[in-house]
Amino acid sequence: MELKLKTISQSGIPEAISKATLYRYLNEPEETESICHDILAADPDNQVALRMLGAAITDHFTGHTSDRCAEAENIFQRLSDPYERQYYTGLVNERRAKAQMRIGRPPQVLVGLFKEAMRYFAEAEKIRPPENDDAVLRWNRCVRLLESFPQIEWEQPEPTFEDHDSAPVQVIRRHSKVAR
């Protein structure tokens, strides 16, 4: 038997999307990914499959360098709607931060990721469709997570080196040996 992927029919795409959705709800992102790849092989610009594939990839985030953040972002950049590109890129950053939070990364590490997510959500909010508050809801969740961190200084001042500052002086002491 030859191991070769088969292409689904165009007419089978709606049912495949339904199955991918079901597997995502069942917390089986690998199944969702596989089906989305099949849909995209038949219809490379299918927006639903692109959204679902990117989201399924973020379902795998563990907070480690093996997370496929760049892959998810690249998939979301293929979305044709500018609002969705901004919103879903924000979602990648938010889920990356949450995954790192689950493994115990310190708040100082997470703040930048949450702020990056919020920047995308703010941009999405500016161009959102009428009655779509998804970007606002995600923004608010990020704020609540940031507020839950222990008190830390959010804006770290940049270290400066003034003309009157000097480099630390290293004192070298020499010990002489006494001959006996």
LINLIN-V585221 format. One record per pair of residues at least 6 apart in sequence whose C-alpha atoms are under 8 Angstrom apart, sorted by the first residue. I is the first residue (numbers start at 1). GAP is how many residues later the second one is. D is the distance in whole Angstrom. If there is no record, write none. Layout:
[[I & GAP & D] [I & GAP & D]]
//
This chain:
[[7 & 31 & 7] [7 & 34 & 7] [7 & 35 & 6] [8 & 30 & 7] [8 & 31 & 7] [8 & 34 & 6] [9 & 33 & 7] [10 & 32 & 7] [10 & 33 & 8] [13 & 26 & 6] [16 & 19 & 7] [16 & 20 & 8] [16 & 23 & 7] [17 & 18 & 8] [17 & 19 & 7] [17 & 22 & 8] [17 & 31 & 8] [17 & 32 & 7] [19 & 13 & 8] [19 & 16 & 8] [20 & 11 & 7] [20 & 12 & 5] [20 & 13 & 8] [20 & 15 & 6] [20 & 16 & 7] [20 & 32 & 8] [21 & 11 & 7] [21 & 31 & 8] [23 & 6 & 7] [23 & 8 & 6] [23 & 9 & 6] [24 & 7 & 8] [24 & 8 & 6] [24 & 32 & 7] [29 & 27 & 5] [29 & 28 & 7] [29 & 30 & 7] [29 & 31 & 7] [30 & 26 & 8] [32 & 20 & 8] [32 & 21 & 7] [32 & 24 & 7] [33 & 19 & 8] [33 & 20 & 5] [33 & 23 & 6] [33 & 24 & 7] [36 & 13 & 5] [36 & 14 & 7] [36 & 16 & 7] [36 & 17 & 6] [37 & 12 & 8] [37 & 16 & 8] [39 & 7 & 7] [39 & 10 & 7] [40 & 6 & 6] [40 & 9 & 7] [40 & 10 & 8] [45 & 33 & 8] [47 & 32 & 6] [47 & 33 & 8] [50 & 25 & 6] [50 & 26 & 7] [50 & 28 & 8] [50 & 29 & 7] [51 & 24 & 8] [51 & 25 & 7] [51 & 28 & 8] [51 & 37 & 8] [53 & 19 & 8] [53 & 22 & 8] [54 & 17 & 8] [54 & 18 & 5] [54 & 19 & 7] [54 & 21 & 6] [54 & 22 & 6] [55 & 17 & 7] [57 & 11 & 7] [57 & 15 & 6] [58 & 10 & 8] [58 & 11 & 7] [58 & 14 & 7] [58 & 34 & 6] [58 & 37 & 7] [58 & 38 & 8] [60 & 7 & 7] [61 & 6 & 5] [61 & 7 & 7] [61 & 34 & 7] [61 & 35 & 6] [61 & 38 & 6] [62 & 34 & 8] [62 & 37 & 5] [62 & 38 & 7] [62 & 41 & 8] [63 & 33 & 6] [63 & 34 & 7] [63 & 35 & 8] [63 & 36 & 4] [63 & 37 & 4] [63 & 38 & 7] [63 & 39 & 7] [63 & 40 & 7] [64 & 36 & 7] [69 & 23 & 7] [69 & 27 & 7] [72 & 20 & 7] [73 & 15 & 8] [73 & 16 & 6] [73 & 19 & 7] [76 & 8 & 8] [76 & 9 & 6] [76 & 12 & 6] [76 & 13 & 6] [77 & 8 & 6] [77 & 12 & 8] [78 & 7 & 8] [79 & 6 & 6] [82 & 42 & 8] [82 & 45 & 8] [83 & 40 & 8] [83 & 41 & 5] [83 & 42 & 8] [83 & 44 & 6] [83 & 45 & 6] [83 & 46 & 8] [84 & 40 & 7] [86 & 34 & 5] [86 & 35 & 7] [86 & 37 & 7] [86 & 38 & 5] [87 & 33 & 6] [87 & 34 & 6] [87 & 36 & 8] [87 & 37 & 5] [87 & 48 & 6] [89 & 28 & 7] [89 & 31 & 7] [90 & 26 & 7] [90 & 27 & 4] [90 & 28 & 7] [90 & 29 & 7] [90 & 30 & 5] [90 & 31 & 6] [91 & 26 & 7] [91 & 47 & 8] [92 & 25 & 8] [93 & 20 & 6] [93 & 21 & 7] [93 & 23 & 7] [93 & 24 & 5] [94 & 19 & 7] [94 & 20 & 6] [94 & 23 & 5] [94 & 48 & 7] [96 & 17 & 7] [97 & 13 & 6] [97 & 16 & 6] [97 & 17 & 6] [100 & 10 & 7] [101 & 6 & 8] [101 & 9 & 7] [107 & 42 & 6] [107 & 43 & 8] [108 & 44 & 8] [111 & 35 & 7] [111 & 43 & 8] [114 & 28 & 6] [114 & 32 & 8] [117 & 22 & 8] [117 & 25 & 8] [118 & 20 & 8] [118 & 21 & 6] [118 & 24 & 7] [121 & 14 & 5] [121 & 15 & 7] [121 & 17 & 7] [121 & 18 & 6] [122 & 13 & 7] [122 & 14 & 8] [122 & 17 & 7] [124 & 11 & 6] [125 & 8 & 8] [125 & 10 & 6] [125 & 11 & 7] [128 & 7 & 8]]
//
